[in-house]
């Protein structure tokens, strides 16, 4: 019965969190697809104020609300995959940020222009994507950044169309390279959530990892690659799951003379500025047993009205982040103390932990 109680409380709390979310873009805004996921809002950022973002590497990330996600794609463009990804995004009226490799921009400039013309943000990802970026000399690393920008701007036909957003290949940043990027006014992007689509995984596994990790984080920058068939196949699954789970897609654009930065606070850029609502702590004093059937008959209001326990159960931390909030406590008399403690031990293990890689490896 303990595991049944844990599942019911977990699902109920998740439902409350979803109910508190800001509504997604209303149906009918996407031509031909009234049920599309859509893009819920646009954030305008000033790269000079926040020069490095993404919790996989940096102390700050984008000022997202709970259950908001920013889609990013690296390493393209390359046919036929980039075109297929653009088709999928267009069908769902979803906007993303692309980090373009300079040699690919020179080879396929029409795809770069298509991504821009369809409303996506275009950043850069070095000239040739050297896997050992950290091993480059300062001069060669700076040239990788500069040449990638020049090649992508040339493909777009107008340097003003290029966002001052840059992502290091394989997250292989160095102090001098960071200094050079800052001198050029670039906002360096890491990521919050990898989908591991650069590994030889099936599309369902790519989608599972992406969605599971977003659920764990609650929000963030999702790292994908538009150069693999597995990503093409996984993307519809990811978008479908995001919609069903109440996530909303946010588009990010740079500030310019005509576009002022969105108003935010310094705290909003910190990873835990808007924590996910914790599962409510419930005292099941009114129940005669930890019986899932009895809980099922109670409404959310009835459960919320029960008195909270004197202390939370199972509040553990993992790598500086709280993994869980604890669950139920029952006072059923001295005769059942041992039985209750055993059940609480099972209830405490509600959610699995998710192992997150430290950095985005060779793509």
C-alpha positions as CSV (number, residue, x, y, z in Angstrom):
1,X,0.0,0.0,0.0
2,X,2.9,2.3,0.7
3,X,4.0,2.4,-3.0
4,X,0.4,3.0,-4.1
5,X,0.2,6.0,-1.7
6,X,3.4,7.4,-3.0
7,X,2.2,7.2,-6.6
8,X,-1.1,8.9,-5.8
9,X,0.4,11.7,-3.9
10,X,3.1,12.2,-6.5
11,X,0.6,12.4,-9.4
12,X,-1.7,14.6,-7.4
13,X,1.1,17.1,-6.6
14,X,2.2,17.1,-10.2
15,X,-1.3,18.0,-11.3
16,X,-1.4,20.9,-8.9
17,X,1.9,22.2,-10.3
18,X,0.6,21.9,-13.9
19,X,-2.5,23.7,-13.0
20,X,-0.5,26.6,-11.7
21,X,1.5,27.0,-14.9
22,X,1.0,29.9,-17.3
23,X,-1.1,28.9,-20.3
24,X,0.6,28.0,-23.5
25,X,0.0,29.9,-26.7
26,X,-3.7,29.6,-27.5
27,X,-5.0,27.1,-30.0
28,X,-5.5,28.4,-33.6
29,X,-2.4,30.5,-33.7
30,X,-0.6,27.9,-35.7
31,X,-1.9,27.7,-39.3
32,X,-3.1,24.2,-40.1
33,X,-2.5,22.9,-36.6
34,X,-4.8,24.3,-33.9
35,X,-3.4,21.8,-31.4
36,X,0.2,22.9,-32.0
37,X,2.6,23.3,-29.1
38,X,3.4,26.8,-30.3
39,X,5.9,29.4,-28.8
40,X,4.5,30.8,-25.6
41,X,6.6,34.0,-25.4
42,X,9.9,35.7,-26.4
43,X,12.6,36.8,-24.1
44,X,14.9,39.7,-25.2
45,X,18.4,39.5,-23.7
46,X,21.3,41.9,-23.5
47,X,24.5,39.8,-24.0
48,X,26.5,42.5,-22.3
49,X,24.6,42.0,-19.0
50,X,24.7,38.2,-18.9
51,X,27.7,36.9,-20.8
52,X,27.6,33.2,-19.8
53,X,24.5,31.1,-19.3
54,X,23.7,27.4,-18.9
55,X,24.0,25.5,-15.6
56,X,26.0,22.6,-17.1
57,X,28.9,25.1,-17.0
58,X,28.0,28.4,-15.6
59,X,26.4,30.0,-12.6
60,X,23.6,31.7,-14.5
61,X,20.9,30.5,-16.9
62,X,18.0,32.1,-18.7
63,X,15.3,33.7,-16.6
64,X,12.7,31.0,-17.3
65,X,9.5,30.3,-15.4
66,X,8.8,26.8,-14.2
67,X,8.1,24.4,-17.1
68,X,9.6,26.6,-19.7
69,X,12.1,25.3,-22.2
70,X,14.4,26.8,-24.8
71,X,15.2,24.6,-27.8
72,X,18.7,24.8,-29.2
73,X,20.4,23.0,-32.1
74,X,24.1,22.6,-32.8
75,X,26.5,21.7,-35.6
76,X,24.4,22.3,-38.7
77,X,23.2,23.0,-41.2
78,X,23.3,19.8,-43.1
79,X,20.8,18.3,-45.5
80,X,18.5,16.5,-45.2
81,X,18.4,16.7,-41.4
82,X,18.3,20.4,-40.9
83,X,15.5,20.8,-43.4
84,X,13.5,18.0,-41.7
85,X,14.0,19.6,-38.3
86,X,12.8,23.0,-39.6
87,X,9.7,21.3,-41.1
88,X,8.9,19.7,-37.7
89,X,9.3,23.0,-35.9
90,X,7.2,24.9,-38.5
91,X,4.4,22.4,-38.1
92,X,4.3,23.1,-34.4
93,X,5.0,26.8,-34.7
94,X,8.0,26.4,-32.4
95,X,11.0,28.8,-32.5
96,X,14.5,27.6,-31.6
97,X,18.1,28.9,-31.4
98,X,20.6,27.5,-33.9
99,X,24.4,27.4,-33.3
100,X,25.9,27.2,-36.7
101,X,29.3,25.8,-37.7
102,X,31.1,28.1,-40.1
103,X,32.1,25.5,-42.7
104,X,28.5,24.2,-42.8
105,X,27.3,27.7,-43.3
106,X,29.6,28.1,-46.3
107,X,28.5,24.8,-47.7
108,X,24.8,25.2,-47.2
109,X,24.0,29.0,-46.9
110,X,20.4,28.5,-48.1
111,X,19.6,26.4,-45.0
112,X,21.0,29.1,-42.8
113,X,18.9,31.7,-44.5
114,X,15.8,29.4,-44.3
115,X,16.2,29.0,-40.5
116,X,16.5,32.8,-40.1
117,X,13.6,33.5,-42.5
118,X,11.4,31.1,-40.5
119,X,11.9,33.1,-37.4
120,X,14.7,31.2,-35.6
121,X,17.6,32.8,-33.8
122,X,21.0,32.2,-35.5
123,X,24.1,32.0,-33.3
124,X,27.5,30.5,-34.0
125,X,29.5,27.4,-32.9
126,X,33.1,28.0,-34.2
127,X,34.4,27.6,-37.8
128,X,35.2,23.9,-38.0
129,X,34.0,22.5,-34.6
130,X,37.4,21.3,-33.3
131,X,36.8,18.5,-30.8
132,X,39.8,19.5,-28.8
133,X,39.0,23.2,-28.6
134,X,40.8,23.6,-25.3
135,X,44.1,22.4,-26.9
136,X,44.1,25.2,-29.4
137,X,46.5,28.1,-29.1
138,X,45.0,31.4,-28.1
139,X,45.4,32.6,-31.7
140,X,43.8,29.6,-33.3
141,X,40.9,29.5,-30.8
142,X,40.2,33.2,-31.4
143,X,40.3,32.6,-35.2
144,X,37.7,29.7,-34.7
145,X,35.3,32.1,-33.1
146,X,35.9,35.0,-35.5
147,X,35.9,32.9,-38.7
148,X,32.7,31.1,-37.6
149,X,30.9,34.4,-37.1
150,X,32.2,35.8,-40.5
151,X,31.1,32.7,-42.4
152,X,27.6,32.6,-40.9
153,X,27.1,36.3,-41.3
154,X,28.1,35.9,-45.0
155,X,25.6,33.1,-45.4
156,X,22.8,35.3,-44.0
157,X,23.8,38.1,-46.3
158,X,23.6,40.7,-43.4
159,X,25.7,40.7,-40.2
160,X,22.8,42.3,-38.3
161,X,20.7,39.1,-38.8
162,X,23.3,37.2,-36.7
163,X,22.7,37.0,-33.0
164,X,25.7,37.6,-30.7
165,X,25.2,34.1,-29.3
166,X,28.1,31.6,-29.2
167,X,28.5,28.1,-27.9
168,X,31.9,26.4,-27.6
169,X,32.4,23.1,-29.4
170,X,32.0,20.4,-26.9
171,X,31.7,23.1,-24.2
172,X,35.5,23.3,-24.5
173,X,35.9,26.8,-23.2
174,X,39.1,28.4,-21.9
175,X,39.8,31.6,-20.0
176,X,41.4,33.4,-23.0
177,X,38.6,32.2,-25.3
178,X,36.0,33.5,-22.8
179,X,37.8,36.9,-22.7
180,X,37.8,37.0,-26.5
181,X,34.1,36.2,-26.7
182,X,33.4,39.0,-24.1
183,X,35.5,41.5,-26.1
184,X,33.3,40.8,-29.1
185,X,30.1,41.3,-27.1
186,X,29.1,37.6,-27.3
187,X,26.8,35.8,-24.9
188,X,28.3,32.4,-24.4
189,X,25.6,29.7,-24.2
190,X,26.1,26.4,-22.4
191,X,23.0,24.3,-21.7
192,X,20.9,23.1,-18.8
193,X,19.7,19.7,-20.2
194,X,21.4,17.4,-22.7
195,X,19.4,14.9,-24.8
196,X,22.6,12.8,-25.6
197,X,21.5,12.7,-29.2
198,X,25.2,12.7,-30.3
199,X,25.4,9.2,-28.9
200,X,24.3,6.1,-30.9
201,X,20.9,5.9,-29.2
202,X,17.4,5.2,-30.6
203,X,15.1,8.2,-31.0
204,X,12.8,7.0,-28.2
205,X,15.7,6.9,-25.8
206,X,16.8,10.4,-26.9
207,X,13.3,11.7,-26.3
208,X,13.1,9.9,-23.0
209,X,16.3,11.4,-21.7
210,X,15.4,14.9,-22.9
211,X,11.9,14.9,-21.2
212,X,13.0,13.1,-18.0
213,X,15.8,15.6,-17.5
214,X,13.6,18.5,-18.1
215,X,11.1,17.1,-15.6
216,X,14.0,16.8,-13.1
217,X,15.2,20.4,-13.7
218,X,11.7,21.8,-14.1
219,X,12.9,24.2,-16.9
220,X,15.9,25.0,-19.0
221,X,17.9,25.2,-22.2
222,X,17.7,21.9,-24.1
223,X,20.7,20.8,-26.2
224,X,19.9,19.0,-29.5
225,X,21.7,18.6,-32.8
226,X,20.2,19.0,-36.2
227,X,22.7,16.7,-37.9
228,X,21.4,13.3,-37.0
229,X,18.4,11.2,-38.2
230,X,17.8,10.1,-34.6
231,X,17.2,13.7,-33.6
232,X,14.8,14.2,-36.5
233,X,12.9,11.1,-35.3
234,X,13.0,12.1,-31.7
235,X,11.9,15.7,-32.1
236,X,8.2,15.0,-32.7
237,X,8.2,12.7,-29.6
238,X,9.9,15.4,-27.5
239,X,7.4,18.1,-28.6
240,X,4.4,15.9,-28.0
241,X,5.6,15.0,-24.5
242,X,6.4,18.6,-23.7
243,X,2.9,19.6,-24.7
244,X,1.2,16.8,-22.8
245,X,3.3,17.6,-19.6
246,X,2.5,21.3,-19.7
247,X,5.9,22.6,-20.8
248,X,6.0,25.8,-22.9
249,X,8.6,26.8,-25.5
250,X,10.3,30.1,-25.1
251,X,12.1,31.9,-27.9
252,X,15.2,34.0,-27.1
253,X,16.4,37.0,-29.2
254,X,19.1,39.6,-28.6
255,X,18.4,43.2,-27.7
256,X,19.1,45.9,-30.4
257,X,18.3,49.5,-31.1
258,X,14.6,48.7,-31.8
259,X,14.2,45.9,-29.2
260,X,14.7,46.6,-25.5
261,X,15.7,43.8,-23.1
262,X,13.0,42.1,-21.2
263,X,12.7,43.3,-17.7
264,X,14.1,40.8,-15.2
265,X,15.8,40.7,-11.8
266,X,19.3,39.5,-11.1
267,X,17.8,36.6,-9.1
268,X,15.7,35.4,-12.0
269,X,19.0,34.4,-13.8
270,X,20.0,32.1,-11.0
271,X,19.3,28.4,-11.4
272,X,17.0,28.0,-8.4
273,X,15.2,31.4,-8.7
274,X,11.9,29.8,-9.4
275,X,11.9,26.3,-7.8
276,X,9.3,23.7,-8.8
277,X,6.4,23.6,-6.3
278,X,7.2,20.8,-3.8
279,X,4.8,18.0,-3.2
280,X,2.6,19.1,-0.3
281,X,3.4,17.5,3.1
282,X,0.3,15.6,4.2
283,X,-0.6,14.4,7.6
284,X,-2.9,11.4,7.2
285,X,-4.2,11.5,10.7
286,X,-7.8,11.1,9.6
287,X,-7.1,7.8,7.9
288,X,-7.2,4.4,9.7
289,X,-4.4,3.0,7.4
290,X,-2.1,4.1,4.6
291,X,-4.7,2.8,2.1
292,X,-4.5,4.0,-1.5
293,X,-8.2,3.3,-2.0
294,X,-9.1,5.7,0.8
295,X,-6.9,8.4,-0.6
296,X,-8.4,8.0,-4.0
297,X,-11.8,8.9,-2.6
298,X,-10.5,12.2,-1.2
299,X,-10.4,15.4,-3.4
300,X,-7.3,17.6,-3.7
301,X,-9.1,20.2,-1.4
302,X,-9.6,17.5,1.3
303,X,-6.0,16.4,1.1
304,X,-4.8,20.0,1.3
305,X,-6.9,20.7,4.3
306,X,-5.2,18.0,6.3
307,X,-2.7,19.3,8.9
308,X,0.9,19.2,7.8
309,X,3.3,17.1,9.8
310,X,5.8,18.6,12.2
311,X,8.7,17.8,10.0
312,X,9.4,16.9,6.4
313,X,10.4,13.3,5.5
314,X,13.2,12.4,3.2
315,X,14.6,15.8,2.2
316,X,17.9,14.9,0.5
317,X,20.2,17.1,-1.5
318,X,22.1,16.0,-4.7
319,X,24.9,18.2,-6.0
320,X,23.5,21.2,-4.2
321,X,19.9,20.7,-5.4
322,X,17.1,19.3,-3.4
323,X,16.0,16.0,-5.0
324,X,12.8,15.4,-3.2
325,X,10.3,16.7,-0.8
326,X,8.9,14.2,1.7
327,X,5.5,12.7,2.0
328,X,3.0,11.4,4.6
329,X,3.2,11.0,8.3
330,X,0.5,9.0,10.3
331,X,-0.2,8.9,14.0
332,X,-2.0,5.6,14.4
333,X,-1.1,4.8,18.0
334,X,1.8,3.1,19.7
335,X,0.7,-0.3,18.6
336,X,1.3,0.5,14.9
337,X,4.5,2.6,15.2
338,X,6.8,0.0,13.7
339,X,4.4,-0.8,10.9
340,X,4.0,2.9,10.0
341,X,7.8,3.5,10.0
342,X,8.3,0.6,7.6
343,X,5.7,2.0,5.2
344,X,7.1,5.5,5.4
345,X,10.5,4.2,4.4
346,X,8.9,2.9,1.2
347,X,6.9,6.0,0.6
348,X,10.0,8.2,0.9
349,X,11.5,6.7,-2.3
350,X,9.1,8.5,-4.6
351,X,11.2,9.7,-7.6
352,X,14.2,8.2,-9.3
353,X,17.4,10.3,-9.4
354,X,18.7,11.2,-12.8
355,X,22.4,11.2,-13.5
356,X,23.4,14.3,-15.4
357,X,26.7,14.5,-17.4
358,X,29.1,17.2,-16.4
359,X,29.6,18.4,-20.0
360,X,28.5,17.9,-23.5
361,X,31.1,15.5,-25.0
362,X,32.3,15.1,-28.5
363,X,29.3,15.4,-30.8
